[in-house]
Amino acid sequence: MLLAVRAFWLVLQAAFAHLYSGLAYPVLIVAGIIGWRGWRPWWILPVIVVEAVYASDLFAHASGSGKLPGAMSNVFFQLGAFTLLALIGFAIGWTIRRRV
């Protein structure tokens, strides 16, 4: 249980790092539009994969203390971070659609 909480916390930190660097906004916007329009949720998958591969390549030479800089170059870890961001964006778009 503790390992799952630590992994989720690390993915959450990566998502906030992507918000700071600006890489999260395309995924959030596209997922929000898909949720708002009521389209199929799996249409966001290509955007998630492209952003994850780009981010892992961008952070390939990151260094620093802690686990986050080392994990940022792992494409599977990046898939988790961008999936979390896409779920948040889709949920916001879906909520807006239900309220309007």
VEXPARO-647193 format. One record per residue (C-alpha): residue in three letters; x, y, z. Coordinates in pm, whole numbers, padded with zeros to 5 digits, always signed. Last residue first. Example, Ala and Ser with C-alpha at 12.3 -4.5 7.8 and 13.67 -1.06 7.14 Angstrom:
SER+01367-00106+00714 ALA+01230-00450+00780 
END
This chain:
VAL-02441+02358-01953 ARG-02366+02177-01624 ARG-02314+01830-01772 ARG-02083+01960-02043 ILE-01877+02155-01792 THR-01838+01841-01581 TRP-01727+01640-01886 GLY-01468+01902-01973 ILE-01331+01906-01617 ALA-01328+01525-01601 PHE-01150+01503-01937 GLY-00883+01749-01823 ILE-00825+01560-01497 LEU-00813+01227-01675 ALA-00571+01369-01931 LEU-00341+01498-01656 LEU-00338+01157-01488 THR-00269+00991-01822 PHE+00013+01239-01874 ALA+00179+01138-01549 GLY+00129+00766-01605 LEU+00264+00781-01959 GLN+00561+00977-01824 PHE+00644+00687-01593 PHE+00631+00454-01889 VAL+00859+00685-02088 ASN+01125+00691-01817 SER+01335+01009-01839 MET+01135+01183-01565 ALA+01204+00899-01322 GLY+01563+01000-01260 PRO+01473+01363-01194 LEU+01186+01256-00963 LYS+01373+01012-00740 GLY+01565+01254-00524 SER+01859+01482-00585 GLY+01931+01620-00925 SER+01990+01523-01282 ALA+01795+01552-01602 HIS+01964+01411-01911 ALA+01665+01232-02062 PHE+01420+01504-01952 LEU+01335+01618-02305 ASP+01331+01263-02439 SER+01096+01152-02163 ALA+00882+01459-02227 TYR+00859+01394-02601 VAL+00768+01029-02552 ALA+00505+01118-02294 GLU+00359+01401-02506 VAL+00324+01174-02811 VAL+00170+00893-02603 ILE-00084+01116-02429 VAL-00182+01287-02756 PRO-00232+00949-02924 LEU-00446+00829-02629 ILE-00687+01127-02625 TRP-00923+00960-02870 TRP-00973+00691-02608 PRO-01230+00909-02432 ARG-01486+00887-02714 TRP-01643+01223-02784 GLY-01877+01401-02547 ARG-01792+01751-02672 TRP-01686+01871-02328 GLY-01488+01556-02250 ILE-01303+01570-02582 ILE-01244+01943-02540 GLY-01109+01892-02189 ALA-00883+01611-02307 VAL-00744+01836-02581 ILE-00690+02125-02340 LEU-00535+01919-02060 VAL-00307+01729-02299 PRO-00192+02048-02471 TYR-00140+02219-02131 ALA+00077+01961-01962 LEU+00405+02042-02138 GLY+00418+02396-02001 SER+00723+02356-01776 TYR+00533+02438-01455 LEU+00235+02223-01547 HIS+00479+01949-01640 ALA+00640+01973-01297 PHE+00293+01951-01141 ALA+00230+01629-01334 ALA+00569+01495-01226 GLN+00482+01565-00862 LEU+00154+01378-00905 VAL+00336+01084-01061 LEU+00572+01076-00760 TRP+00279+01091-00516 PHE+00107+00808-00702 ALA+00423+00596-00680 ARG+00460+00673-00307 VAL+00096+00583-00241 ALA+00131+00259-00435 LEU+00450+00169-00247 LEU+00280+00237+00087 MET+00000+00000+00000 
END
